[in-house]
């Protein structure tokens, strides 16, 4: 599988080419938080690093986006220094309002093309 090792554990994605499209806007923060929450749900021990690699971001950009998402109550917190968090109802609504699925599809399709 593209995202799983033979033993079923998560493969670490290869870092992408530096992404200059995403920044620290609220729109970008909810999108990054959505992907971060997916990595947590999938059982990643390093969801921020995995998110950064998938999106071609610097790690600090993911940390900033997660802080923005938590401040706006879009993402839950498991405590300082813990790689945890789930999208809240407010977060899911914000993601849907920005048409996050289209954004997600464009970035993930881009990642898959880079792997070819």
C-alpha positions in Angstrom: 0.0 0.0 0.0 1.1 3.6 -0.6 0.7 4.6 3.0 1.3 1.4 5.0 4.3 -0.8 5.5 4.1 -4.5 5.0 3.4 -5.0 8.7 0.5 -2.6 8.6 2.2 0.3 10.3 2.1 3.8 8.8 4.8 4.7 6.3 6.5 8.0 6.8 5.9 10.0 3.6 8.8 11.5 1.7 9.0 15.2 2.3 7.4 17.1 -0.6 8.8 20.0 -2.5 8.5 23.1 -0.4 4.9 24.3 -0.5 4.6 28.1 -0.9 0.8 28.0 -1.3 -0.1 27.4 2.4 0.6 29.9 5.1 -0.8 30.9 8.5 -4.2 32.2 7.4 -7.3 30.9 9.1 -8.3 29.1 5.9 -4.9 27.4 5.8 -4.9 26.6 9.5 -8.2 24.7 9.4 -7.0 22.7 6.4 -3.7 21.9 8.0 -5.5 21.0 11.3 -7.9 18.7 9.4 -5.0 16.8 7.9 -3.2 16.8 11.3 -6.3 15.3 13.0 -6.4 12.6 10.3 -2.8 11.7 11.1 -3.6 11.5 14.9 -6.6 9.3 14.1 -4.5 7.0 11.9 -2.2 6.4 14.9 0.8 8.5 13.8 3.3 9.0 16.7 4.4 12.2 15.0 1.3 13.8 13.4 2.9 17.2 13.0 5.9 15.9 11.1 3.8 13.6 9.0 1.5 16.5 8.1 4.4 18.7 7.3 5.9 16.0 5.0 2.6 15.4 3.2 1.9 19.1 2.6 5.5 20.2 1.9 5.5 22.6 4.9 8.1 23.4 7.5 7.3 21.8 10.9 6.8 25.2 12.6 4.0 26.0 10.1 2.1 23.0 11.2 2.6 23.9 14.9 1.3 27.4 14.2 -1.7 26.1 12.4 -2.5 23.7 15.2 -2.3 26.5 17.7 -4.6 28.7 15.6 -7.0 25.7 15.3 -7.0 25.1 19.0 -7.5 28.8 19.8 -10.5 28.9 17.4 -11.8 25.7 19.0 -11.5 23.7 15.8 -9.2 21.1 17.2 -9.2 19.5 20.7 -6.0 19.3 22.8 -4.5 16.4 24.7 -2.1 18.7 26.6 1.1 20.5 25.9 3.6 18.4 23.9 1.2 15.7 23.0 0.6 14.7 19.4 -3.1 14.6 19.8 -6.3 16.3 18.6 -9.5 15.7 16.9 -11.5 18.1 14.8 -14.5 19.5 16.7 -17.9 20.2 15.3 -16.9 23.8 14.9 -13.8 22.7 13.1 -15.6 20.4 10.8 -18.1 23.2 9.9 -15.2 25.6 9.2 -13.5 23.0 7.1 -16.7 22.4 5.1 -17.3 26.2 4.7 -13.9 26.6 3.0 -14.7 23.7 0.7 -11.9 21.8 2.3 -12.5 18.6 0.4 -11.5 20.3 -2.9 -8.4 21.7 -1.2 -7.6 18.3 0.3 -8.1 16.5 -3.0 -5.8 19.0 -4.9 -3.0 18.6 -2.3 -3.2 14.8 -2.0 -3.5 14.3 -5.8 -0.4 16.5 -6.0 1.4 14.4 -3.5 0.5 11.2 -5.4 1.7 12.6 -8.7 5.1 13.5 -7.1 5.4 9.8 -6.1 5.0 8.6 -9.7 
